[in-house]
Amino acid sequence: MSNDALVQGELADEALIPRETASEALVLIGEDEPDNQVILQTVVEMLVGVRAEVAGDGLAVLASVQRERPRMILLDLMLPGLDGFQVARQLKGDPATRAIPIVAVSAMARPDDREAALAAGCDEFVRKPFELDDLEALIKKYLSNGATA
């Protein structure tokens, strides 16, 4: 089966992502560690079947959002430059971008780290290392809601 078939067919149906928007949906990945970038991009593109763009620091995340509105953002909290907390606050404070779901994906493990991420505007918090199936299901949940900015 070709990658086009995966995006347009089975994965789009399985994820309940509208067929006409499956290949157009964009998930922005804010992550500075190259290994994590590859893992997250693979989950988004190969398992979920939508486009992914990677931004390696907080300013690049904000610039990417201005260029093209993603359907959701996977955001590391410990980014160089502007950290993920600052990025989430800025995006949620702007009426043009506040509806974009943000999932914090972080190695920060204290309970108050999760609370701080949610208080900054993140909609979910996923600890690294994560289960691929769990992250895939979470991404599909947000994409199937049709949330767009």
N, C-alpha and C positions, 0 to 999 in steps of 0.2 A: 504494500500500500504506500502511495506517495505521501510526502509531507502535506501537499495540498489537500489530499483526501482526508488526512487526519484532522487538519484545521477545519475544513468545510463540512466534514461528515461526522464520524463517530464521536470524536472528542467534543465537538461543538454541541452535539445532541446530548451526550452524557453529562456535560457541564451545565446544560440548560442555558447556554449562552445563545442568544438569538443567532440563527444561521447566517443572516445577512451581515452581522457585525462581528462574527468570531474572528475573522482574519484582520479586521480593522481595529479591534480592541487593543489598547496599549497598557501594559503594566510597567511602570517605572520602578527601577531597582536602585535605591540609594545605598551603596555598599562600597567600601574602600578596599577590602581584602580580595585579591584576585581569585583565590580558591572559592570564596563565598559567592563572588560575582558569577562564576561559572555554574555553581550548583543552583543558585536562584534562577539564573537565566534558563538553565536546562529544565527546571521544574515548570517555569512559565511557558516556554516555547514547545517543549516536547510532551510534557504530561498534560498541561492545560490546553495548549494549542492556540495561544495568542501571541502577539508580538511583545517583545521585551526590549527595553532600552536601559542601559546601565549608566549611572552617574556616580562618579567616584568621590564626590565631596558635597557638602551641603549647598554651596553656591551653585554647583552644577545641577543639583536636583531642582532648585528654584528656576534656573535658566531653562531646563528641559520642560518644566511645567508651563512656562510662558510660551515656549515654542509650539508645544502640542499637549493638550490636556489628556492626561492618562485616565483610564477607567479606575485605576487604583495605584497605590504606591506601597512598595515593600521598603521599609526604611530602617537602616541601622542607626542606632542612637549615638554611637561613638564615631561620627564622621569627622574628618579634618575640616578646618574652617568653621563653618556653622555646624554645630552638632545636630543630631536628629530632633532633639527637643526644640531647638530654635526653629528648625525647618517646619516642624509640625505646627508650632505656634503661629508662624507667619502665614502658612497655608490656610489654617483654620480661621485666622483673623481676617482673611480677605474674602469678601462675599463671592468673588469670581471663582475661588478654589476651595471654599470650605466644604463643599459636598463630596469632594474626592476622598474616598476611604483610604486611610493610612493604617498599615499594619506594621508595628514596630517589630523588627527581627533583631534580637540582641543577645549577647552573651552575658549581659548584666543579670544577675540571679537573685538579688535581694527582693523581697516582696515590695518594698517601697520604690524600687526601680520601676516595677510594673505600674504602680499607682502614679508615679511621676510622668510616665509615658502617656497614660490615659489622661491625666490632668493637662498635659501639653497639647492634647488634641488627637492622639492616636486612637483609632477605633478598636484595635486589638493589640495584644502583646504576645509574641511567640519567642520562646527562649531557644538560643542555640546551645547545643545541637538540637535540631528539630527532626521530627519524623517526616519524611517526604510525603507520605500519604496524608498526614494531617495538614501540612502546608498546602498541598494541592487542593484538598477539600475546602480549606478556608478561602483560597483564591477563587475557586469556582463559586463559592457562596456569594462573595461580593460581586463577581462579574454577572452572576445570574440575577442579581437584584436590579441590574441595569442602571446602577448609580453612575451618573456623569455630572461633571461640573457645569 
